[in-house]
Amino acid sequence: MAAVALARISGNGTTEVALIESDEIGTVGVGEATIPPILAFNALAGIDEAEFMRRTQASFKLGIEFVDWGALGDRYVHPFGPIGMDIESVPFAQVWLRANAEGFATPLRDYNLSTVAALGNRMCLPSPDPRTVLSSLKYAYHFDAGLYARFLRDVAESRGVTRHEGRIADVVLDTGTGHVAAVVTDDGRRLEADLFIDCSGFRGLLIEGAMQAGYEDWSHWLPCDRALAVPTRNVGPLTPYTRSTGRDAGWTWRIPLQHRTGNGYVHASAFTSDEAALQTLLNGLEGEALAEPRALRFVAGRRRRQWIGNVVALGLSSGFLEPLESTSIHLVQAGISRLLALFPDRDFEPLLAAEYNRMMQLQFEQVRDFIILHYKATRRDDTDFWRYVGAMAVPDSLQSRMDLFRATGRVFRLDDELFAADSWLAVLLGQNIQTRSWDPMADALPADMLRNRLAGIRDVIARTAGAMPAHEAFLKQYCPASL
C-alpha cells in the first residue's frame, strides 16, 4: 500500500521508490475485512474496482453483525452509512430514542439501508443521485489479503517502483544524525535511502530495533493476545457482511469471499488454553477446513512514536489493535495519508514528525476506545473473561462518552475520528446501554408526525433493499473471480 501511494511522488523526476521484501516471509493477514475509507485509497491509487475485486476474490461488505456480545442470544449490526435522517432539524437518534421510549419505533436496524440490504443478502452500487435513498448505501470489501498484496505489488512495479527480493540482515545508522543510512540484505547488498518506511511487522526492525521507539501496552483493556485463523469452503449464501460472535474467552470472525470463507478466533490466553481455543474455533466452523489453523500472538498497543528521524512505521510495526472493527488496514491507510500530507524534505523538520505522531496517537486511541466499548458494554457474566472485561476500568476518554450517552442520549464525533456518531450509536444501543433522557427538542415534535415520518423512512428503505439483486448474483455480474 505504501509503495503504490508513494509511487505518485516519483513522477517529479527526482524521487525514487524502492520496495524491499522477501517471498520467504509470509504476511499475517489476520483479517480480510475492510471499512469504507478503503474506497478512497483505491481511488487515490487509480485502481479499477471490478479488476481489484476479481484479482482478490473479493465480496462486498455492508457492516458487521455482532452475535452474543451484549448478552447471550443478542444480535445487532454495526452498519455502514447513515441511520435514518434528521427530522425537522432534530438528529434522528434523538427522535428514535423518544419514539422508542413511547413505543412506536421499530428496531434501529430498520432505518439503515446497509443493514436491511445486508440481512437480506442484497447488494448493488450506490446511486450518485443524493435525492435517492440508494445514495446512502455505504460499503467496503472482504478480500484475500495475500492476493491484495500481490495485486498492489504489480500496480507499484507498473508505476516505477523497484522491488528488491531479500531479507534485511543489518541496519546502518548515520553516526552524525542518528538516522538510518542504509539497510543490508542477507546477500550483502547495501541499500541506501533518505526516508525509510518500516513495514516489518510486529518485530519493528527499524522503528524499534534501530530507533528504540518503545511500546505502549494496552492489554489491560484489550486482554486478547492470541488468534487462530483457518479458511473453509463456502456454505450457504454469500453474505455481504462480516460476523463476529462472542465466545468464552474472546470472539470468532466469519468473512465470506468468493472462493472461500475466512474464519478465526481472537482470544485471551489468560482465560483459555491453546487446546480449548482450537476446539472452540473448529466447533464453530460452518464448512470444511481447507488448511491447518494458523496461530498468531500479539500484544495490543502502539509504538510510543511512529515517526522517528527518517523512519516511519506502518502496519504491525506501528502497533496492533485486534480486528474486531476491521481497522487494521485502515490504520495503514491513515498513516500513509498523513505521511503524504506531512511529507518531509531531506532536512526532516522535527515538527513534521511530532505532528504525525500526535495525529496517529489520537487515531489509535480513538479506535482503541471504540473496540474497548464492545467489551465493556456487556451484560455477559457466564465466563471469567466476560466478567473481567465487564468490570474493568476503561480509559477516561471512553468512560466520559458512555456516561454522556447514558445521561443524555448524546453521541458526538470528536475531531476527525474514524467512527461517526451513528457507529457509536449502533454499538451503544446494540449492546443495550440505556439512556435516561434525550434531546428535549425531540419532545417538541408532534407524535403523529413522527409516526408517519418514521414509517416513511422504514418503507422506502425496505422497498429499495428489496429491489436490489442478491449479493452473489451481483458479484457474478460485476466482478466474477476465477475460482
Secondary structure per residue as TSV (DSSP state, phi and psi in degrees):
chain	resnum	aa	ss	phi	psi
A	1	M	-	360.0	-42.4
A	2	A	H	-65.6	-42.5
A	3	A	H	-63.0	-42.0
A	4	V	H	-63.6	-45.5
A	5	A	H	-65.4	-43.0
A	6	L	H	-74.9	-17.2
A	7	A	T	-59.8	-25.1
A	8	R	T	-58.4	-37.2
A	9	I	G	-70.7	-28.0
A	10	S	G	-64.7	-11.5
A	11	G	G	-69.3	-8.8
A	12	N	G	-78.3	-4.8
A	13	G	S	80.8	-3.2
A	14	T	S	-114.7	-43.9
A	15	T	-	-82.4	136.9
A	16	E	-	-118.1	141.7
A	17	V	-	-118.4	128.7
A	18	A	E	-125.8	145.3
A	19	L	E	-118.7	125.4
A	20	I	E	-112.1	120.7
A	21	E	E	-155.5	163.7
A	22	S	-	-125.6	128.5
A	23	D	T	-65.5	-15.8
A	24	E	T	-76.6	-16.6
A	25	I	S	-101.3	114.8
A	26	G	-	-74.4	159.6
A	27	T	-	-87.7	155.2
A	28	V	-	-70.3	-55.5
A	29	G	-	54.3	42.6
A	30	V	-	-64.5	-45.1
A	31	G	-	-115.6	146.4
A	32	E	-	-123.7	19.7
A	33	A	B	-110.0	150.1
A	34	T	-	-129.6	-178.7
A	35	I	-	-128.2	163.1
A	36	P	T	-52.6	-30.6
A	37	P	T	-58.1	-16.9
A	38	I	H	-64.7	-23.1
A	39	L	H	-62.4	-35.7
A	40	A	H	-68.9	-38.0
A	41	F	H	-64.7	-46.4
A	42	N	H	-62.6	-36.2
A	43	A	H	-67.1	-42.4
A	44	L	H	-59.2	-37.9
A	45	A	T	-82.9	-2.1
A	46	G	T	68.8	33.6
A	47	I	-	-91.6	129.6
A	48	D	-	-73.5	125.9
A	49	E	H	-62.2	-49.1
A	50	A	H	-63.3	-40.8
A	51	E	H	-64.4	-45.6
A	52	F	H	-58.0	-42.5
A	53	M	H	-68.8	-38.9
A	54	R	H	-62.9	-44.6
A	55	R	H	-68.8	-25.1
A	56	T	T	-110.2	9.7
A	57	Q	T	57.5	36.1
A	58	A	-	-78.9	154.4
A	59	S	E	-125.1	172.3
A	60	F	E	-89.5	156.3
A	61	K	E	-134.1	125.6
A	62	L	-	-108.4	-4.6
A	63	G	E	162.3	-169.3
A	64	I	E	-126.1	128.4
A	65	E	E	-92.6	128.3
A	66	F	E	-106.6	124.5
A	67	V	E	-118.5	132.0
A	68	D	S	62.2	37.9
A	69	W	S	-99.7	-59.7
A	70	G	S	-63.3	-41.6
A	71	A	S	-161.7	159.5
A	72	L	T	-59.0	130.4
A	73	G	T	95.3	-13.6
A	74	D	-	-77.0	148.4
A	75	R	E	-142.7	138.7
A	76	Y	E	-155.0	165.2
A	77	V	E	-117.1	131.1
A	78	H	E	-92.6	104.5
A	79	P	E	-95.7	165.7
A	80	F	S	-89.9	154.4
A	81	G	S	87.4	168.8
A	82	P	-	-72.5	149.7
A	83	I	-	-100.3	114.8
A	84	G	S	63.6	-157.6
A	85	M	-	-152.8	153.3
A	86	D	-	-57.8	143.8
A	87	I	B	-119.5	116.7
A	88	E	T	52.3	42.9
A	89	S	T	69.9	6.1
A	90	V	B	-94.0	128.8
A	91	P	-	-54.0	139.0
A	92	F	H	-57.4	-39.5
A	93	A	H	-56.7	-39.2
A	94	Q	H	-71.4	-37.9
A	95	V	H	-63.4	-44.1
A	96	W	H	-65.0	-40.8
A	97	L	H	-59.2	-43.0
A	98	R	H	-65.5	-47.9
A	99	A	H	-62.6	-37.3
A	100	N	H	-66.2	-41.7
A	101	A	H	-64.5	-31.1
A	102	E	T	-93.0	0.1
A	103	G	T	88.2	11.3
A	104	F	-	-119.1	16.9
A	105	A	-	-101.9	144.6
A	106	T	-	-93.1	174.0
A	107	P	-	-53.5	150.3
A	108	L	G	-56.4	-32.8
A	109	R	G	-59.9	-24.3
A	110	D	G	-69.5	-12.6
A	111	Y	G	-107.9	15.4
A	112	N	-	-130.2	122.9
A	113	L	H	-64.1	-39.7
A	114	S	H	-61.8	-38.5
A	115	T	H	-67.0	-48.9
A	116	V	H	-62.9	-41.5
A	117	A	H	-65.6	-42.5
A	118	A	H	-61.5	-49.6
A	119	L	H	-69.1	-19.0
A	120	G	T	-95.8	6.3
A	121	N	T	54.5	46.0
A	122	R	B	-113.8	150.8
A	123	M	-	-161.5	141.3
A	124	C	-	-158.1	174.2
A	125	L	-	-78.4	150.1
A	126	P	-	-63.6	158.3
A	127	S	-	-83.1	141.0
A	128	P	S	-76.7	-7.7
A	129	D	-	-85.9	109.8
A	130	P	T	-66.6	-9.8
A	131	R	T	-81.3	-11.5
A	132	T	S	-102.1	151.2
A	133	V	G	-67.7	-24.2
A	134	L	G	-65.1	-19.7
A	135	S	G	-70.4	-16.5
A	136	S	G	-83.5	-7.2
A	137	L	-	-68.1	124.7
A	138	K	-	-120.6	145.3
A	139	Y	-	-149.2	165.5
A	140	A	E	-138.4	-153.5
A	141	Y	E	-136.0	155.6
A	142	H	E	-106.2	131.3
A	143	F	-	-149.8	166.4
A	144	D	-	-79.4	113.3
A	145	A	H	-61.7	-36.8
A	146	G	H	-65.6	-41.8
A	147	L	H	-67.0	-35.4
A	148	Y	H	-63.4	-42.4
A	149	A	H	-61.9	-43.2
A	150	R	H	-67.8	-37.3
A	151	F	H	-61.5	-46.2
A	152	L	H	-66.9	-33.2
A	153	R	H	-59.3	-45.3
A	154	D	H	-62.3	-42.4
A	155	V	H	-62.5	-45.9
A	156	A	H	-61.3	-47.0
A	157	E	H	-65.8	-33.1
A	158	S	H	-68.2	-16.4
A	159	R	T	-108.4	18.1
A	160	G	T	99.0	3.0
A	161	V	-	-74.6	132.2
A	162	T	E	-91.7	125.6
A	163	R	E	-103.2	131.7
A	164	H	E	-112.8	120.6
A	165	E	E	-83.2	130.2
A	166	G	S	152.7	161.9
A	167	R	-	-93.3	148.1
A	168	I	E	-87.4	122.1
A	169	A	E	-100.4	-24.0
A	170	D	E	-154.0	153.8
A	171	V	E	-122.3	128.4
A	172	V	E	-105.9	123.1
A	173	L	E	-98.5	146.2
A	174	D	-	-77.0	123.0
A	175	T	T	-67.1	-22.4
A	176	G	T	-83.8	-50.7
A	177	T	T	-93.9	-21.3
A	178	G	-	79.5	1.5
A	179	H	-	-76.3	164.4
A	180	V	E	-76.1	122.9
A	181	A	E	-90.7	-36.6
A	182	A	E	-164.0	161.1
A	183	V	E	-118.5	150.1
A	184	V	E	-117.8	127.7
A	185	T	E	-81.8	168.5
A	186	D	T	-68.1	-14.0
A	187	D	T	-101.3	14.1
A	188	G	S	93.3	0.8
A	189	R	-	-74.1	135.4
A	190	R	E	-103.9	118.8
A	191	L	E	-115.6	114.3
A	192	E	E	-98.7	154.9
A	193	A	-	-161.6	164.9
A	194	D	S	-86.3	-40.3
A	195	L	-	-125.6	135.3
A	196	F	E	-119.5	130.2
A	197	I	E	-104.0	117.3
A	198	D	E	-88.4	107.7
A	199	C	-	-119.0	38.3
A	200	S	-	-90.3	12.1
A	201	G	G	81.4	-161.5
A	202	F	G	-53.9	-30.3
A	203	R	G	-63.2	-33.2
A	204	G	-	57.9	55.6
A	205	L	T	-52.7	-42.6
A	206	L	T	-95.6	-50.7
A	207	I	T	-65.5	-34.1
A	208	E	T	-103.8	-50.2
A	209	G	T	-61.6	-42.7
A	210	A	T	-97.5	-40.0
A	211	M	T	-100.4	-7.0
A	212	Q	-	54.5	55.6
A	213	A	-	-68.5	-33.0
A	214	G	-	84.6	159.3
A	215	Y	E	-132.6	133.0
A	216	E	E	-97.1	112.6
A	217	D	E	-86.7	123.6
A	218	W	-	-112.0	19.3
A	219	S	T	-68.8	-17.0
A	220	H	T	-70.6	-22.7
A	221	W	T	-98.2	-29.7
A	222	L	-	-126.3	81.4
A	223	P	-	-74.3	-11.7
A	224	C	-	-63.6	128.4
A	225	D	-	-136.1	11.3
A	226	R	E	-138.7	154.4
A	227	A	E	-145.5	141.8
A	228	L	E	-119.0	136.7
A	229	A	E	-132.7	139.2
A	230	V	E	-152.2	136.0
A	231	P	E	-87.8	151.4
A	232	T	E	-134.3	163.6
A	233	R	-	-67.2	148.7
A	234	N	-	-70.1	138.0
A	235	V	-	-135.4	144.4
A	236	G	S	74.1	-173.6
A	237	P	-	-67.7	150.9
A	238	L	-	-82.7	96.4
A	239	T	-	-76.3	138.6
A	240	P	S	-88.4	45.7
A	241	Y	S	-157.1	155.6
A	242	T	E	-85.2	147.9
A	243	R	E	-119.3	132.8
A	244	S	E	-120.2	123.9
A	245	T	E	-117.4	124.9
A	246	G	E	-67.0	130.9
A	247	R	E	-119.6	-176.3
A	248	D	T	-59.5	-35.0
A	249	A	T	-134.4	32.0
A	250	G	E	156.3	-137.2
A	251	W	E	-154.1	152.5
A	252	T	E	-109.3	151.1
A	253	W	E	-114.7	154.2
A	254	R	E	-136.4	118.3
A	255	I	E	-129.7	105.0
A	256	P	E	-84.0	125.3
A	257	L	-	-108.2	176.6
A	258	Q	S	-66.8	-34.3
A	259	H	S	-105.8	-9.7
A	260	R	-	-169.4	175.3
A	261	T	E	-117.7	130.8
A	262	G	E	-86.8	135.8
A	263	N	E	-134.3	151.5
A	264	G	E	-165.7	166.5
A	265	Y	E	-131.8	111.4
A	266	V	E	-93.1	123.3
A	267	H	E	-147.9	167.4
A	268	A	-	-104.8	119.5
A	269	S	T	-66.0	-20.5
A	270	A	T	-72.5	-13.7
A	271	F	T	-120.7	1.9
A	272	T	S	-158.8	159.4
A	273	S	-	-91.1	162.5
A	274	D	H	-59.3	-40.4
A	275	E	H	-66.0	-43.6
A	276	A	H	-67.1	-37.5
A	277	A	H	-63.6	-43.9
A	278	L	H	-61.1	-42.1
A	279	Q	H	-66.0	-38.8
A	280	T	H	-60.3	-44.6
A	281	L	H	-62.0	-50.8
A	282	L	H	-64.6	-36.8
A	283	N	H	-66.4	-24.8
A	284	G	T	-93.1	-1.3
A	285	L	-	-71.1	141.5
A	286	E	S	-98.4	-15.4
A	287	G	S	-134.6	176.8
A	288	E	-	-68.5	131.0
A	289	A	B	-65.9	136.3
A	290	L	-	-101.9	-4.1
A	291	A	S	-161.2	169.1
A	292	E	-	-73.4	143.1
A	293	P	-	-59.5	139.5
A	294	R	E	-100.5	141.3
A	295	A	E	-107.8	145.9
A	296	L	E	-140.3	139.0
A	297	R	E	-116.9	145.4
A	298	F	-	-157.2	166.2
A	299	V	-	-126.7	118.3
A	300	A	-	-63.6	134.8
A	301	G	E	156.0	-162.7
A	302	R	E	-150.6	158.5
A	303	R	E	-65.3	141.7
A	304	R	S	-64.3	-33.2
A	305	R	-	-134.0	135.4
A	306	Q	S	-106.5	-6.9
A	307	W	E	-133.3	116.6
A	308	I	E	-132.2	124.4
A	309	G	T	60.7	-116.2
A	310	N	T	-112.3	26.4
A	311	V	E	-121.5	127.5
A	312	V	E	-120.9	128.3
A	313	A	E	-95.6	137.5
A	314	L	-	-130.2	152.1
A	315	G	G	70.7	-144.7
A	316	L	G	-62.3	-24.5
A	317	S	G	-71.2	-17.5
A	318	S	T	-93.7	-18.4
A	319	G	E	151.0	175.3
A	320	F	E	-147.1	128.7
A	321	L	-	-123.5	132.2
A	322	E	-	-54.6	151.0
A	323	P	G	-81.4	33.2
A	324	L	G	-59.4	-39.0
A	325	E	G	-113.0	22.4
A	326	S	S	57.3	43.3
A	327	T	-	-99.9	-6.5
A	328	S	H	-60.0	-50.1
A	329	I	H	-68.2	-34.2
A	330	H	H	-63.3	-39.1
A	331	L	H	-64.9	-31.4
A	332	V	H	-63.1	-48.8
A	333	Q	H	-59.8	-41.7
A	334	A	H	-63.1	-41.2
A	335	G	H	-63.3	-41.7
A	336	I	H	-63.9	-45.8
A	337	S	H	-64.1	-37.1
A	338	R	H	-72.8	-34.1
A	339	L	H	-64.0	-42.6
A	340	L	H	-63.3	-37.7
A	341	A	H	-69.5	-28.8
A	342	L	T	-113.7	25.6
A	343	F	-	-58.2	130.4
A	344	P	-	-88.4	164.5
A	345	D	-	-99.0	-170.6
A	346	R	T	-67.9	-13.1
A	347	D	T	-78.1	-19.8
A	348	F	-	48.7	63.6
A	349	E	-	-51.3	120.6
A	350	P	H	-59.1	-26.9
A	351	L	H	-65.3	-27.6
A	352	L	H	-65.5	-47.3
A	353	A	H	-62.9	-39.8
A	354	A	H	-63.0	-41.7
A	355	E	H	-69.3	-39.2
A	356	Y	H	-60.3	-47.5
A	357	N	H	-62.8	-37.9
A	358	R	H	-63.3	-46.7
A	359	M	H	-67.5	-41.0
A	360	M	H	-72.4	-33.4
A	361	Q	H	-61.0	-45.3
A	362	L	H	-63.1	-42.3
A	363	Q	H	-62.3	-46.0
A	364	F	H	-61.7	-42.9
A	365	E	H	-67.6	-37.2
A	366	Q	H	-67.4	-42.0
A	367	V	H	-64.9	-42.7
A	368	R	H	-53.9	-48.1
A	369	D	H	-62.3	-40.5
A	370	F	H	-65.1	-37.8
A	371	I	H	-69.9	-43.6
A	372	I	H	-58.5	-36.4
A	373	L	H	-51.2	-41.0
A	374	H	H	-61.3	-36.3
A	375	Y	H	-78.2	-46.3
A	376	K	H	-65.6	-38.9
A	377	A	S	-85.2	62.3
A	378	T	-	-129.2	150.0
A	379	R	-	-107.3	5.7
A	380	R	-	-70.6	136.1
A	381	D	-	-141.7	26.8
A	382	D	S	-85.3	-12.6
A	383	T	S	-138.8	164.1
A	384	D	H	-60.2	-36.8
A	385	F	H	-59.8	-50.7
A	386	W	H	-70.1	-32.2
A	387	R	H	-65.5	-37.5
A	388	Y	H	-65.7	-53.0
A	389	V	H	-68.9	-31.0
A	390	G	H	-69.2	-28.6
A	391	A	H	-97.4	-13.2
A	392	M	S	-68.0	149.6
A	393	A	-	-72.0	144.0
A	394	V	-	-117.9	166.9
A	395	P	-	-55.9	145.9
A	396	D	H	-56.3	-36.1
A	397	S	H	-62.2	-33.9
A	398	L	H	-81.5	-42.6
A	399	Q	H	-59.1	-39.1
A	400	S	H	-67.1	-35.4
A	401	R	H	-69.7	-40.9
A	402	M	H	-65.1	-41.5
A	403	D	H	-63.2	-42.9
A	404	L	H	-62.3	-41.3
A	405	F	H	-67.4	-44.1
A	406	R	H	-59.8	-39.2
A	407	A	H	-80.0	-36.9
A	408	T	H	-128.9	-9.8
A	409	G	-	75.2	7.2
A	410	R	-	-90.2	140.3
A	411	V	-	-133.6	130.9
A	412	F	-	-125.0	143.3
A	413	R	-	-82.8	131.8
A	414	L	-	-100.8	128.8
A	415	D	T	51.2	-130.0
A	416	D	T	-110.2	38.1
A	417	E	-	-60.6	156.5
A	418	L	S	-63.4	-48.9
A	419	F	S	-90.7	126.9
A	420	A	-	-75.8	170.6
A	421	A	H	-58.8	-35.9
A	422	D	H	-65.7	-31.0
A	423	S	H	-66.7	-45.5
A	424	W	H	-61.3	-41.7
A	425	L	H	-61.0	-44.3
A	426	A	H	-60.7	-40.8
A	427	V	H	-78.2	-43.0
A	428	L	H	-59.1	-48.2
A	429	L	H	-76.0	-35.1
A	430	G	H	-60.9	-29.7
A	431	Q	T	-103.2	20.1
A	432	N	T	67.7	33.0
A	433	I	-	-77.9	121.6
A	434	Q	-	-92.0	144.3
A	435	T	-	-103.3	148.4
A	436	R	S	-89.9	-17.5
A	437	S	-	-159.6	-175.6
A	438	W	-	-150.1	178.3
A	439	D	-	-58.3	121.2
A	440	P	G	-61.2	-18.4
A	441	M	G	-62.1	-28.9
A	442	A	G	-66.1	-28.7
A	443	D	G	-71.8	-16.8
A	444	A	G	-80.2	-9.8
A	445	L	S	-87.1	135.3
A	446	P	-	-60.9	137.5
A	447	A	H	-62.5	-41.2
A	448	D	H	-63.2	-40.7
A	449	M	H	-62.5	-41.5
A	450	L	H	-63.3	-43.6
A	451	R	H	-56.6	-45.9
A	452	N	H	-67.0	-41.0
A	453	R	H	-68.3	-41.5
A	454	L	H	-64.9	-41.9
A	455	A	H	-63.5	-37.8
A	456	G	H	-64.9	-41.6
A	457	I	H	-64.0	-46.2
A	458	R	H	-59.1	-43.1
A	459	D	H	-66.1	-46.6
A	460	V	H	-67.9	-33.9
A	461	I	H	-67.5	-45.3
A	462	A	H	-62.6	-42.9
A	463	R	H	-67.8	-38.9
A	464	T	H	-65.4	-46.0
A	465	A	H	-64.0	-39.8
A	466	G	H	-64.9	-24.9
A	467	A	T	-86.4	-8.0
A	468	M	S	-78.3	149.4
A	469	P	-	-70.8	162.5
A	470	A	B	-61.5	144.5
A	471	H	H	-53.9	-49.4
A	472	E	H	-64.9	-38.7
A	473	A	H	-65.8	-39.2
A	474	F	H	-66.4	-39.6
A	475	L	H	-59.9	-44.1
A	476	K	H	-64.4	-29.1
A	477	Q	H	-84.2	-37.3
A	478	Y	H	-92.0	-43.1
A	479	C	-	-150.7	56.5
A	480	P	-	-64.8	129.1
A	481	A	-	-89.4	155.2
A	482	S	-	-80.9	109.1
A	483	L	-	-87.6	360.0
